[in-house]
Amino acid sequence: MPRYDYIIAGAGASGLSLLMRMIESGKFSDKKILLVDRAPKTVNDRTWCFWEQGKGFFEEIVYRQWQKLSFISDAYFSLLEMGDYHYKMIRGIDFYEFCFARIKQQPNIEIKYGELKFVENSHLTRIYIDDTELKVGSATVFNSISRKEQSTRKTIRLLQHFKGWIIETPHNAFDPGAATLMDFRPQQNHGTTFVYVLPLAPNRALVEYTLFTGSLLEQHEYKRELEIYIREQLGLSDYAIVEEEFGIIPMTNARFPFYDRGVYYIGTAGGQTKASTGYTFQFIQKQSQQIVERLVNGQSIQTLPPPPPRFRFYDSVLLQVLSERKLEGKEVFTHLFKKNKASSIFKFLDNESTIGEELKLISTLPTGPFFMAALRQFS
Ligand SMILES: Cc1cc2nc3c(=O)[nH]c(=O)nc-3n(C[C@H](O)[C@H](O)[C@H](O)COP(=O)(O)OP(=O)(O)OC[C@H]3O[C@@H](n4cnc5c(N)ncnc54)[C@H](O)[C@@H]3O)c2cc1C
């Protein structure tokens, strides 16, 4: 019967980021590690975009990056002041192939495929793979497959849902050096709605129609809106759809405990999705780094330092404003990007700003709706 030191449930962004850092540290080669997922990663099931200063841990597989980023809302157009930030894209399939190529060279890592189930009782969690119990023994278990959120009456839930097409045009139609981060010109009937355009080549771009709302649309509605945007805003009628992406990211201020009944929760399951934006990839990187540093230094990981609580409060207030539509998301983001440098906004959204920087940023937003939403958080 194999005894594992570490079990990593889920070979997605967080499971693989953690494992890659463990390998990179060189300190776990004498440890037996099990990685489990339901199936091998053979398709490009998502692309991750994020902003970053300098080179990141996965720099080798950054597919495209942009330093010219624009924000558009009705007649307002702004080329963002990015400072040292680059907006980067990593394709899911490149990430999986890169990680598995490295993982398969490690004799101490076993990979299993099967359907995982975590069953909790009062003090421990049992793990099943295809209904056969996995003997966990004293292994440290990291789980990215199931969410363990804790809700209260103040819990707010929105969904970030999006459909993206990679389109190809017969003639050059895009500037591969310049991307659109948010274009709020589409109809706002359902709530916060924008499109982003990431050119991949002069004749190829990812165009993604994105909403922050309470419920999903019918598939034909995303399709119709993409067609309208490409025709009316990009001025294109002749193009082929070469890839399609659909995704849903939970946006919630529910709490996700990092540790519960013998299991450490990572990734979205461990609360690494930023409630007010849905961005997750970079928070996963920070969390993986923290975990591995602590393990290497022989420190406990049960008490990973959380980000300062004020960031949770800001997220809750913004979520509340967006979900109640006291102020349209389009207005919120337009105020933010019109009056602040993108580099300051990125730092704030990364939970890395100082209180002084935050007050400056907050003062550029319409006071009334935010003040009321903040009061609701305290009541
Ligand atoms: C389409 C899409 C695009 C996104 N784009 C961005 C982006 O641009 N930027 C950003 O910051 N965030 C983005 N996100 C949000 C977030 O970064 C991703 O969801 C990210 O993959 C989360 O990592 P994770 O490890 O928590 O979950 P996942 O990457 O989903 O990994 C979970 C793994 O667990 C496996 N699994 C699940 N259930 C079981 C089971 N019962 N048994 C066995 N295995 C199981 C899955 O197969 C998967 O491999 C996106 C999300 C989606 C869905």
The ligand as an ORCA input file, in Angstrom:
! r2SCAN-3c Opt
* xyz 0 1
  C     -12.636     29.534    -18.961
  C     -11.960     30.223    -17.805
  C     -11.082     31.267    -18.056
  C     -10.448     31.904    -16.993
  N      -9.610     32.955    -17.251
  C      -8.963     33.546    -16.243
  C      -8.049     34.595    -16.505
  O      -7.893     35.032    -17.638
  N      -7.361     35.144    -15.456
  C      -7.518     34.696    -14.171
  O      -6.843     35.198    -13.271
  N      -8.423     33.737    -13.895
  C      -9.126     33.148    -14.884
  N     -10.012     32.138    -14.611
  C     -10.264     31.811    -13.192
  C      -9.213     30.843    -12.597
  O      -7.916     31.321    -12.819
  C      -9.303     29.456    -13.198
  O     -10.563     28.918    -12.973
  C      -8.251     28.521    -12.603
  O      -8.153     27.428    -13.456
  C      -8.572     28.105    -11.188
  O      -7.609     27.180    -10.767
  P      -7.984     25.989     -9.792
  O      -6.785     25.159     -9.623
  O      -8.671     26.512     -8.626
  O      -9.108     25.169    -10.600
  P      -8.922     24.375    -11.942
  O      -7.864     24.943    -12.765
  O     -10.296     24.259    -12.514
  O      -8.416     22.951    -11.452
  C      -9.243     22.032    -10.789
  C      -8.881     20.660    -11.313
  O      -9.638     19.702    -10.583
  C     -10.130     18.715    -11.477
  N     -11.346     18.181    -10.884
  C     -12.471     18.873    -10.591
  N     -13.370     18.049    -10.014
  C     -12.778     16.836     -9.950
  C     -13.200     15.583     -9.439
  N     -14.397     15.419     -8.857
  N     -12.353     14.532     -9.520
  C     -11.119     14.678    -10.097
  N     -10.674     15.844    -10.574
  C     -11.489     16.906    -10.507
  C     -10.365     19.450    -12.788
  O     -10.312     18.546    -13.869
  C      -9.228     20.459    -12.780
  O      -8.108     19.980    -13.471
  C     -10.682     31.488    -15.646
  C     -11.584     30.460    -15.419
  C     -12.213     29.837    -16.477
  C     -13.206     28.749    -16.160
*
